[in-house]
Amino acid sequence: MISQSVHIQVHFDNSAEQIANLPLTPGIYLLQTPGKPPHLSWCPNLRKRITRLLDPSYTLVRRIRESMAQIECWPAGSKLESMLLMCRLAKQYFPHDYMKRTRLRLPTFLAILDGNGFARLAVVRDVPRKDAGAGLWGPFPSREAAEWYGEEVSALFQLRRCTDVLAPHAEHPGCIYGEMNQCLRPCQARVSIEEYKSEEVRVRQFLADNGKSTTAALSEARDQASQAMDFEQAALIHKRIEKIQAAISARDKTVFEVREFNGVALTGGGAEQEFKLWPMWQGLWQPPVVLDFTPAGDRRKPLDVEIRERLTESFANPWQDGQQAEDLAVFSRWYFSSWRDGEWFPFRSLNNLNYRKLVRELSKMSKDRTPTGTASPSGVNVRT
């Protein structure tokens, strides 16, 4: 996923010409100094930053400039691409402390942890390799958001809240949640493992669709109770639905089970009318799909058909040798930021991807990047 780099020989006569050829886009640069570790950093304007580093009048970096042998640059068309480049390069050059250098914090997930057959909900910050994201939902914008959603879901079911390693016996003192009938009391041997497992299945189903099937079933039961003139029962069911709606609203729309976390990020590319699709499959970034709308990039197929075909090809043999937690950390930093420079289109399968919305957003981005007085590329404004 690392793009082609540009090498600049600092003390050569053609360095000014090389700098002039750098794009006015974000990018990553690597300063290589003999006998010292390389310096890797990000900048919002690659040409401006390298020009300043090599400008003799800029005295703050004079010592660094005199000892530098070479600068290596990686242009990027968006901040998302810059982040992905930075993380890949930091991992390559600094394998032992790349997380610290990039200040990349693992995102927060809500997990169903199995403890002695009596599962519980917990907030975690890592993806265990064994399960590859099974029973793990996220990423959440913050730990507070994950805890809030976890509390709302726990209030709807009777899974245990304690973190103890359970050894069920009748004399166990129990806890306040058991007294309030908010726990099945597995510690006191009030239920079997099979009975407790059925409650866990209900929780998993709720998390899988964020309560949609539960709400639909309760709404039908409420209507039936109303038709049977059992208004007291209908009112109780309605209160239950209100609690479920509160839990549903506490979950961000991007939260999915990690092994089903699929989507496409749309960002600009390096050229004025170049765009990139950044597919993600099961929480792992895939190589980008480049869409070129320059005059030389005219297409014969409708855009939605071309996107569908190219994404199908991209997902035919997805990249699976990565760290889900790290890739989702990059996604979280980009998606939940105030400076996000693109759009995210989640899907469960490619057939569910909203191609119409994607093409509309692509058309909007193309118009925004087209200079005033210039016609927008006809290839973008297609009927879907």
N, C-alpha and C positions, 0 to 999 in steps of 0.2 A: 504494500500500500504506500510505500515511500516513493515519492515522485523523483524525477530526474533532477539532480543538483547542478548548480552553476559554480564553477571554481574561479576564484579571482586571485591571481598572483599579485601580492601587495606591492612588491618593489619592481614591477615590470612597467614598461612605458604604456602598454595597452590597457592598464587597469581602469583608466577613466572611461575608455570605450566600453569595457565590460560592465562597468557600473551603470552607464547610460542605457544599456540594454536590459537592465533589471526592471521588472514591472512595478508600478505604483500600487502594489497590493500587499496584504499581510504576508508574512513568511517567517521562516526559521533561518538563523545563521549560526555558523560554527567557526570560532576563531581558533586557529591552530598555531601554537607557539612551541618551538623546539624545547624539550626538557620540561615542559609544563603540561598539566592536564588541559584538554580542550575546554573552551567556554561555549556553551550552548544556550541560546536565548531566542525569544520571540519578539517580533516588532510589528506594529500595525502598518508600516510603510517601509518595505524592504529597501528600495532605492535610496530613500531619505536617510535611513539609518546607516547604511554602508558608506554613503557619501560623507556623513558626519564623522564616522570612524576614521576615514582616510583623509580628512581635511586637515592640512598642516596648521591652520589657524585655530583648530579646536584643541586646546592645550590639555584638557582634562584627561584625554586618553593618549597623550604623546608617548608615554613609556610603553603602553600596550602596542601602539602603532609601530614603534621602532623595533619591537621584538617579534611581531607577527610575521609568519611566513606565508600563510594562505588563509583565505576566507571561503567557506563553502556555504552556498545559499540554496534554500528550497522555497521557491515562490508558492503561494497558496491563494486560492480564489475566495476563501471565506475563513471566518474565525473557527468554524468547525474543522475545516481541513488543517488549519494551523495547529489546533489542539491535538488532532490525530497524529500529525507529523511530529510534533514535540514529544508526545508520549512514546512513539515508536523509536525515535532517535535517542531519547534519553535512556530508554531500555537497552539500546544497542551500545551506547558509549559509557553508560554508568549503570551496569546491571545490578549493582548492590544497593544503590540508594536512589533509583530513578523516581520512586514515589515521592520522596522528600524533595527532590530537586524540582519536580513538576508541581508540587503542592497538591497532588491529586488525592482527594479523600474518597474512600470507598462509600458508596451510597447506602442508604438504609432500606432494609427489607423487613417484611413481616413473614415469619416462618412458623410452620407447624412442626414443633420438635417432638420427636417420639421418645418418651422416657418410660421404660419398663412396660410398654404397651399402653400407657396413659398419656396421650399427647397433650400439649399445651401450646398456646400462641406466645410467641416471643419476638422481640425486635432484635435483628442481627445486622451485621455490617459486612458479611462475606458470603460467597457462594460455595458451599462444599462441593468438591469435585465428584464425590461419590454419587450424589443425586443429580448433578448437573442442572440444578434449578428446580427440581421437583419439590413441591410443598413450600415454595418460596415466592412471595409476591412483592413487586416493587418495580422500579425504584421510587421511593417517596421523596418529596422535596426536602424534608428534614426529618430528624429523629422525632421531633414533637408531632409532626403530621402522622408518622407511622404509629406512634404510641396512642394518639387520639383515635385513629381508625381501629387499632387493636382493641381499645377499651370499648368502643361502640359495638364491635362485633362480639366481644366476650359477653357483653350485657344481654345479647340475644340468645346465647346458648349456655350450656352448662359444663364446658370444659374447665378443668382445674386451673387455678391462677398461681398456685404455689410452685416453687422451683425445686422442691425436695425430691430426692430419690425415694420413690414410694415403696414401702413394704406393708401392704394393706393388712390391717387386723382390726377386730371389732373394738378394741380399747383405745384406738387412736383418738386423741382429743379433737381432731378436726379443725375447722377454721370458720371465720365469720361468714364466708361465702356459702359454705354448706348450710349454716344456720339460716341464711336468707334464701335458701333454695336456688342459689345461683351456681351450684356445683353439684355434680352427681355423687360426691363423696367417695371416690375410689379409695382414699386413704383409710376409710372406715369399712371397707369391703361391702359397701351398699350396692355395688353393681359389679357385674362380671366384666372381663376384658372385652367380650363380644358386645355387650350392651354399651360399654363406653365407646367402642369402636364405631357403633352406629351414629353416635353423636358427633364423632370426629368426621365421619363421612358427610354429615349435614353441613358442618362448618366448611369443609373443602368445597362442597357444591356452592355454598354461599359465596365464597371467595372467588370461585371460578368464573361466575357471571355477575359478581357484585350484587347479589340478591334479586336479580331479575326474575328467576324462576320461582323463588320463594314469594315475592310480591305478587306474581301472577296467580299462584295457587291460593294465597290468602284473599286476594281481591275476589276471586271466584267464590270462595267460601263465605265471604262477607255478603256478596250479592244473594247467595242462596239463603243465608240466614234472614236477610231483609225480606225476601219474597215469602219466607215461611212465617213472617211476623215475629221472629225472635230478635227483637231490636237490641236486647241486652247483649246477646251473643255477638251481634253485628258490631256493636260499639266496642266490645273487647277486641275483636279482630281488627277493627279500624285503629285502635291504639297500638296494636302490634305492628300494623303497617307503618304508622307514623314513626315508630322506633327504628324500623328497618330503613325508612327513607332518610332518617338522620344519619344512619351508618353509611348509606350509599353516598350521601352528599359529602362525607368526610374523606372520600377516596378520590384522588386525582385521576383524570381520564387516561393517563398514560400508564397506570399501574396494571400489570398483568403478571401471570405466573412466569417466572424467568425463562423456563424452557419453551414458553410460547410467546416470548417477547420479540415480535417481528414488526418491522416497519421500514419506511423510507424517509430519509431526510433530504429535502430539496434546498440547495444553496447555489450561489453564483459560482462561476468558474474564473479562470485567469483572464480570459478575453471578455470583451464587452458583451457579446451575445453567446457566451458559453455558459452552460449550467451543468451541475453535477447532481446525480442521485446517489445518496449514500445508503445502500441497503443494510439492514441489520436482521440477522437470522438467529433466533434463540439466544438473544443477548450478545451476539458477536458481530462486530462490524465486518462487512464484506467489501471487496474492491469496488470503487465508484464506477458508475455508468455515466459517461460524458455525453451531453447533448449539445451539438454545435448548431447554432442558428445564424452563422455568418453566411454571406451569399454563396460561398463555396460549399456550404453544408446543406444545400437544398435536399429535401427528402421527397420520396414518391409515395410513402405510406402516410395515413393519418397518424397524428402524433400519439394518440392513445394506444393505437395498435402497435406502433414502434416501441413505446415504453413497456407495454405488456410483454412483447416478445423478448426484449432485452433483459427485463427483470426475470422472466422465466428462465432464460439462459444463465443469468447470474446465480439464481437459486438452485439450478440443476445439480451443481456440485459445490455446496456452500463450504466456506472456510470454517473449520471447527477446532483448530489448534490455537486457541487463545484463552484469555482469562475473562470470564463473563463479568466478574465484579469490576475489573479495570475498565472494560469497554463500556459498561453501564455507568461507571463513574464519569467518563468523558461525556456520555450522553446527558447525564444529570447536570453537569456543569454547564453544558451548552443550552439544554432545553429550559432549565429553570432560571437562567440568567436574564438580566434586563437588557443585555446586548445581543441576544440571539438574532442571527442574521439569516434565517431560513425558516422553513416550515416542516413539521413532522406529520407523517401519515401512517398511523398504525394499522395493522391488519392481522387477522388470525391465519388467513391463507391468501394467496395472490388473487383469488377470485373475489375476495371481500374488499380488496383495495379500492378506494374511491378514486378511480382514474379521472372522472369528470372534474372533481375538486382539484386534483393534482394539476391537470392541464390548465384550469382556470388560474391557479396560483402561478403557474409557469408563465402564462400569458401576462399576468399582472407584473411579475418581476421583469419580464422582457421589456415591457413598456417603460418601467421605471429606469431601466438601464439604457434605454435608447435615447440618444441626444435629441434635444428639441429641434423640430423641423425635419427629423428623419423618420421615415415610415417604419413601423414595427414589422419585424419579419413575418411574412405570410405563413411560414411553417408553424408558428406558435398558435395563431388564431384559427384553430380547427374545430369542427363540430364533433362532439363525442357522443 
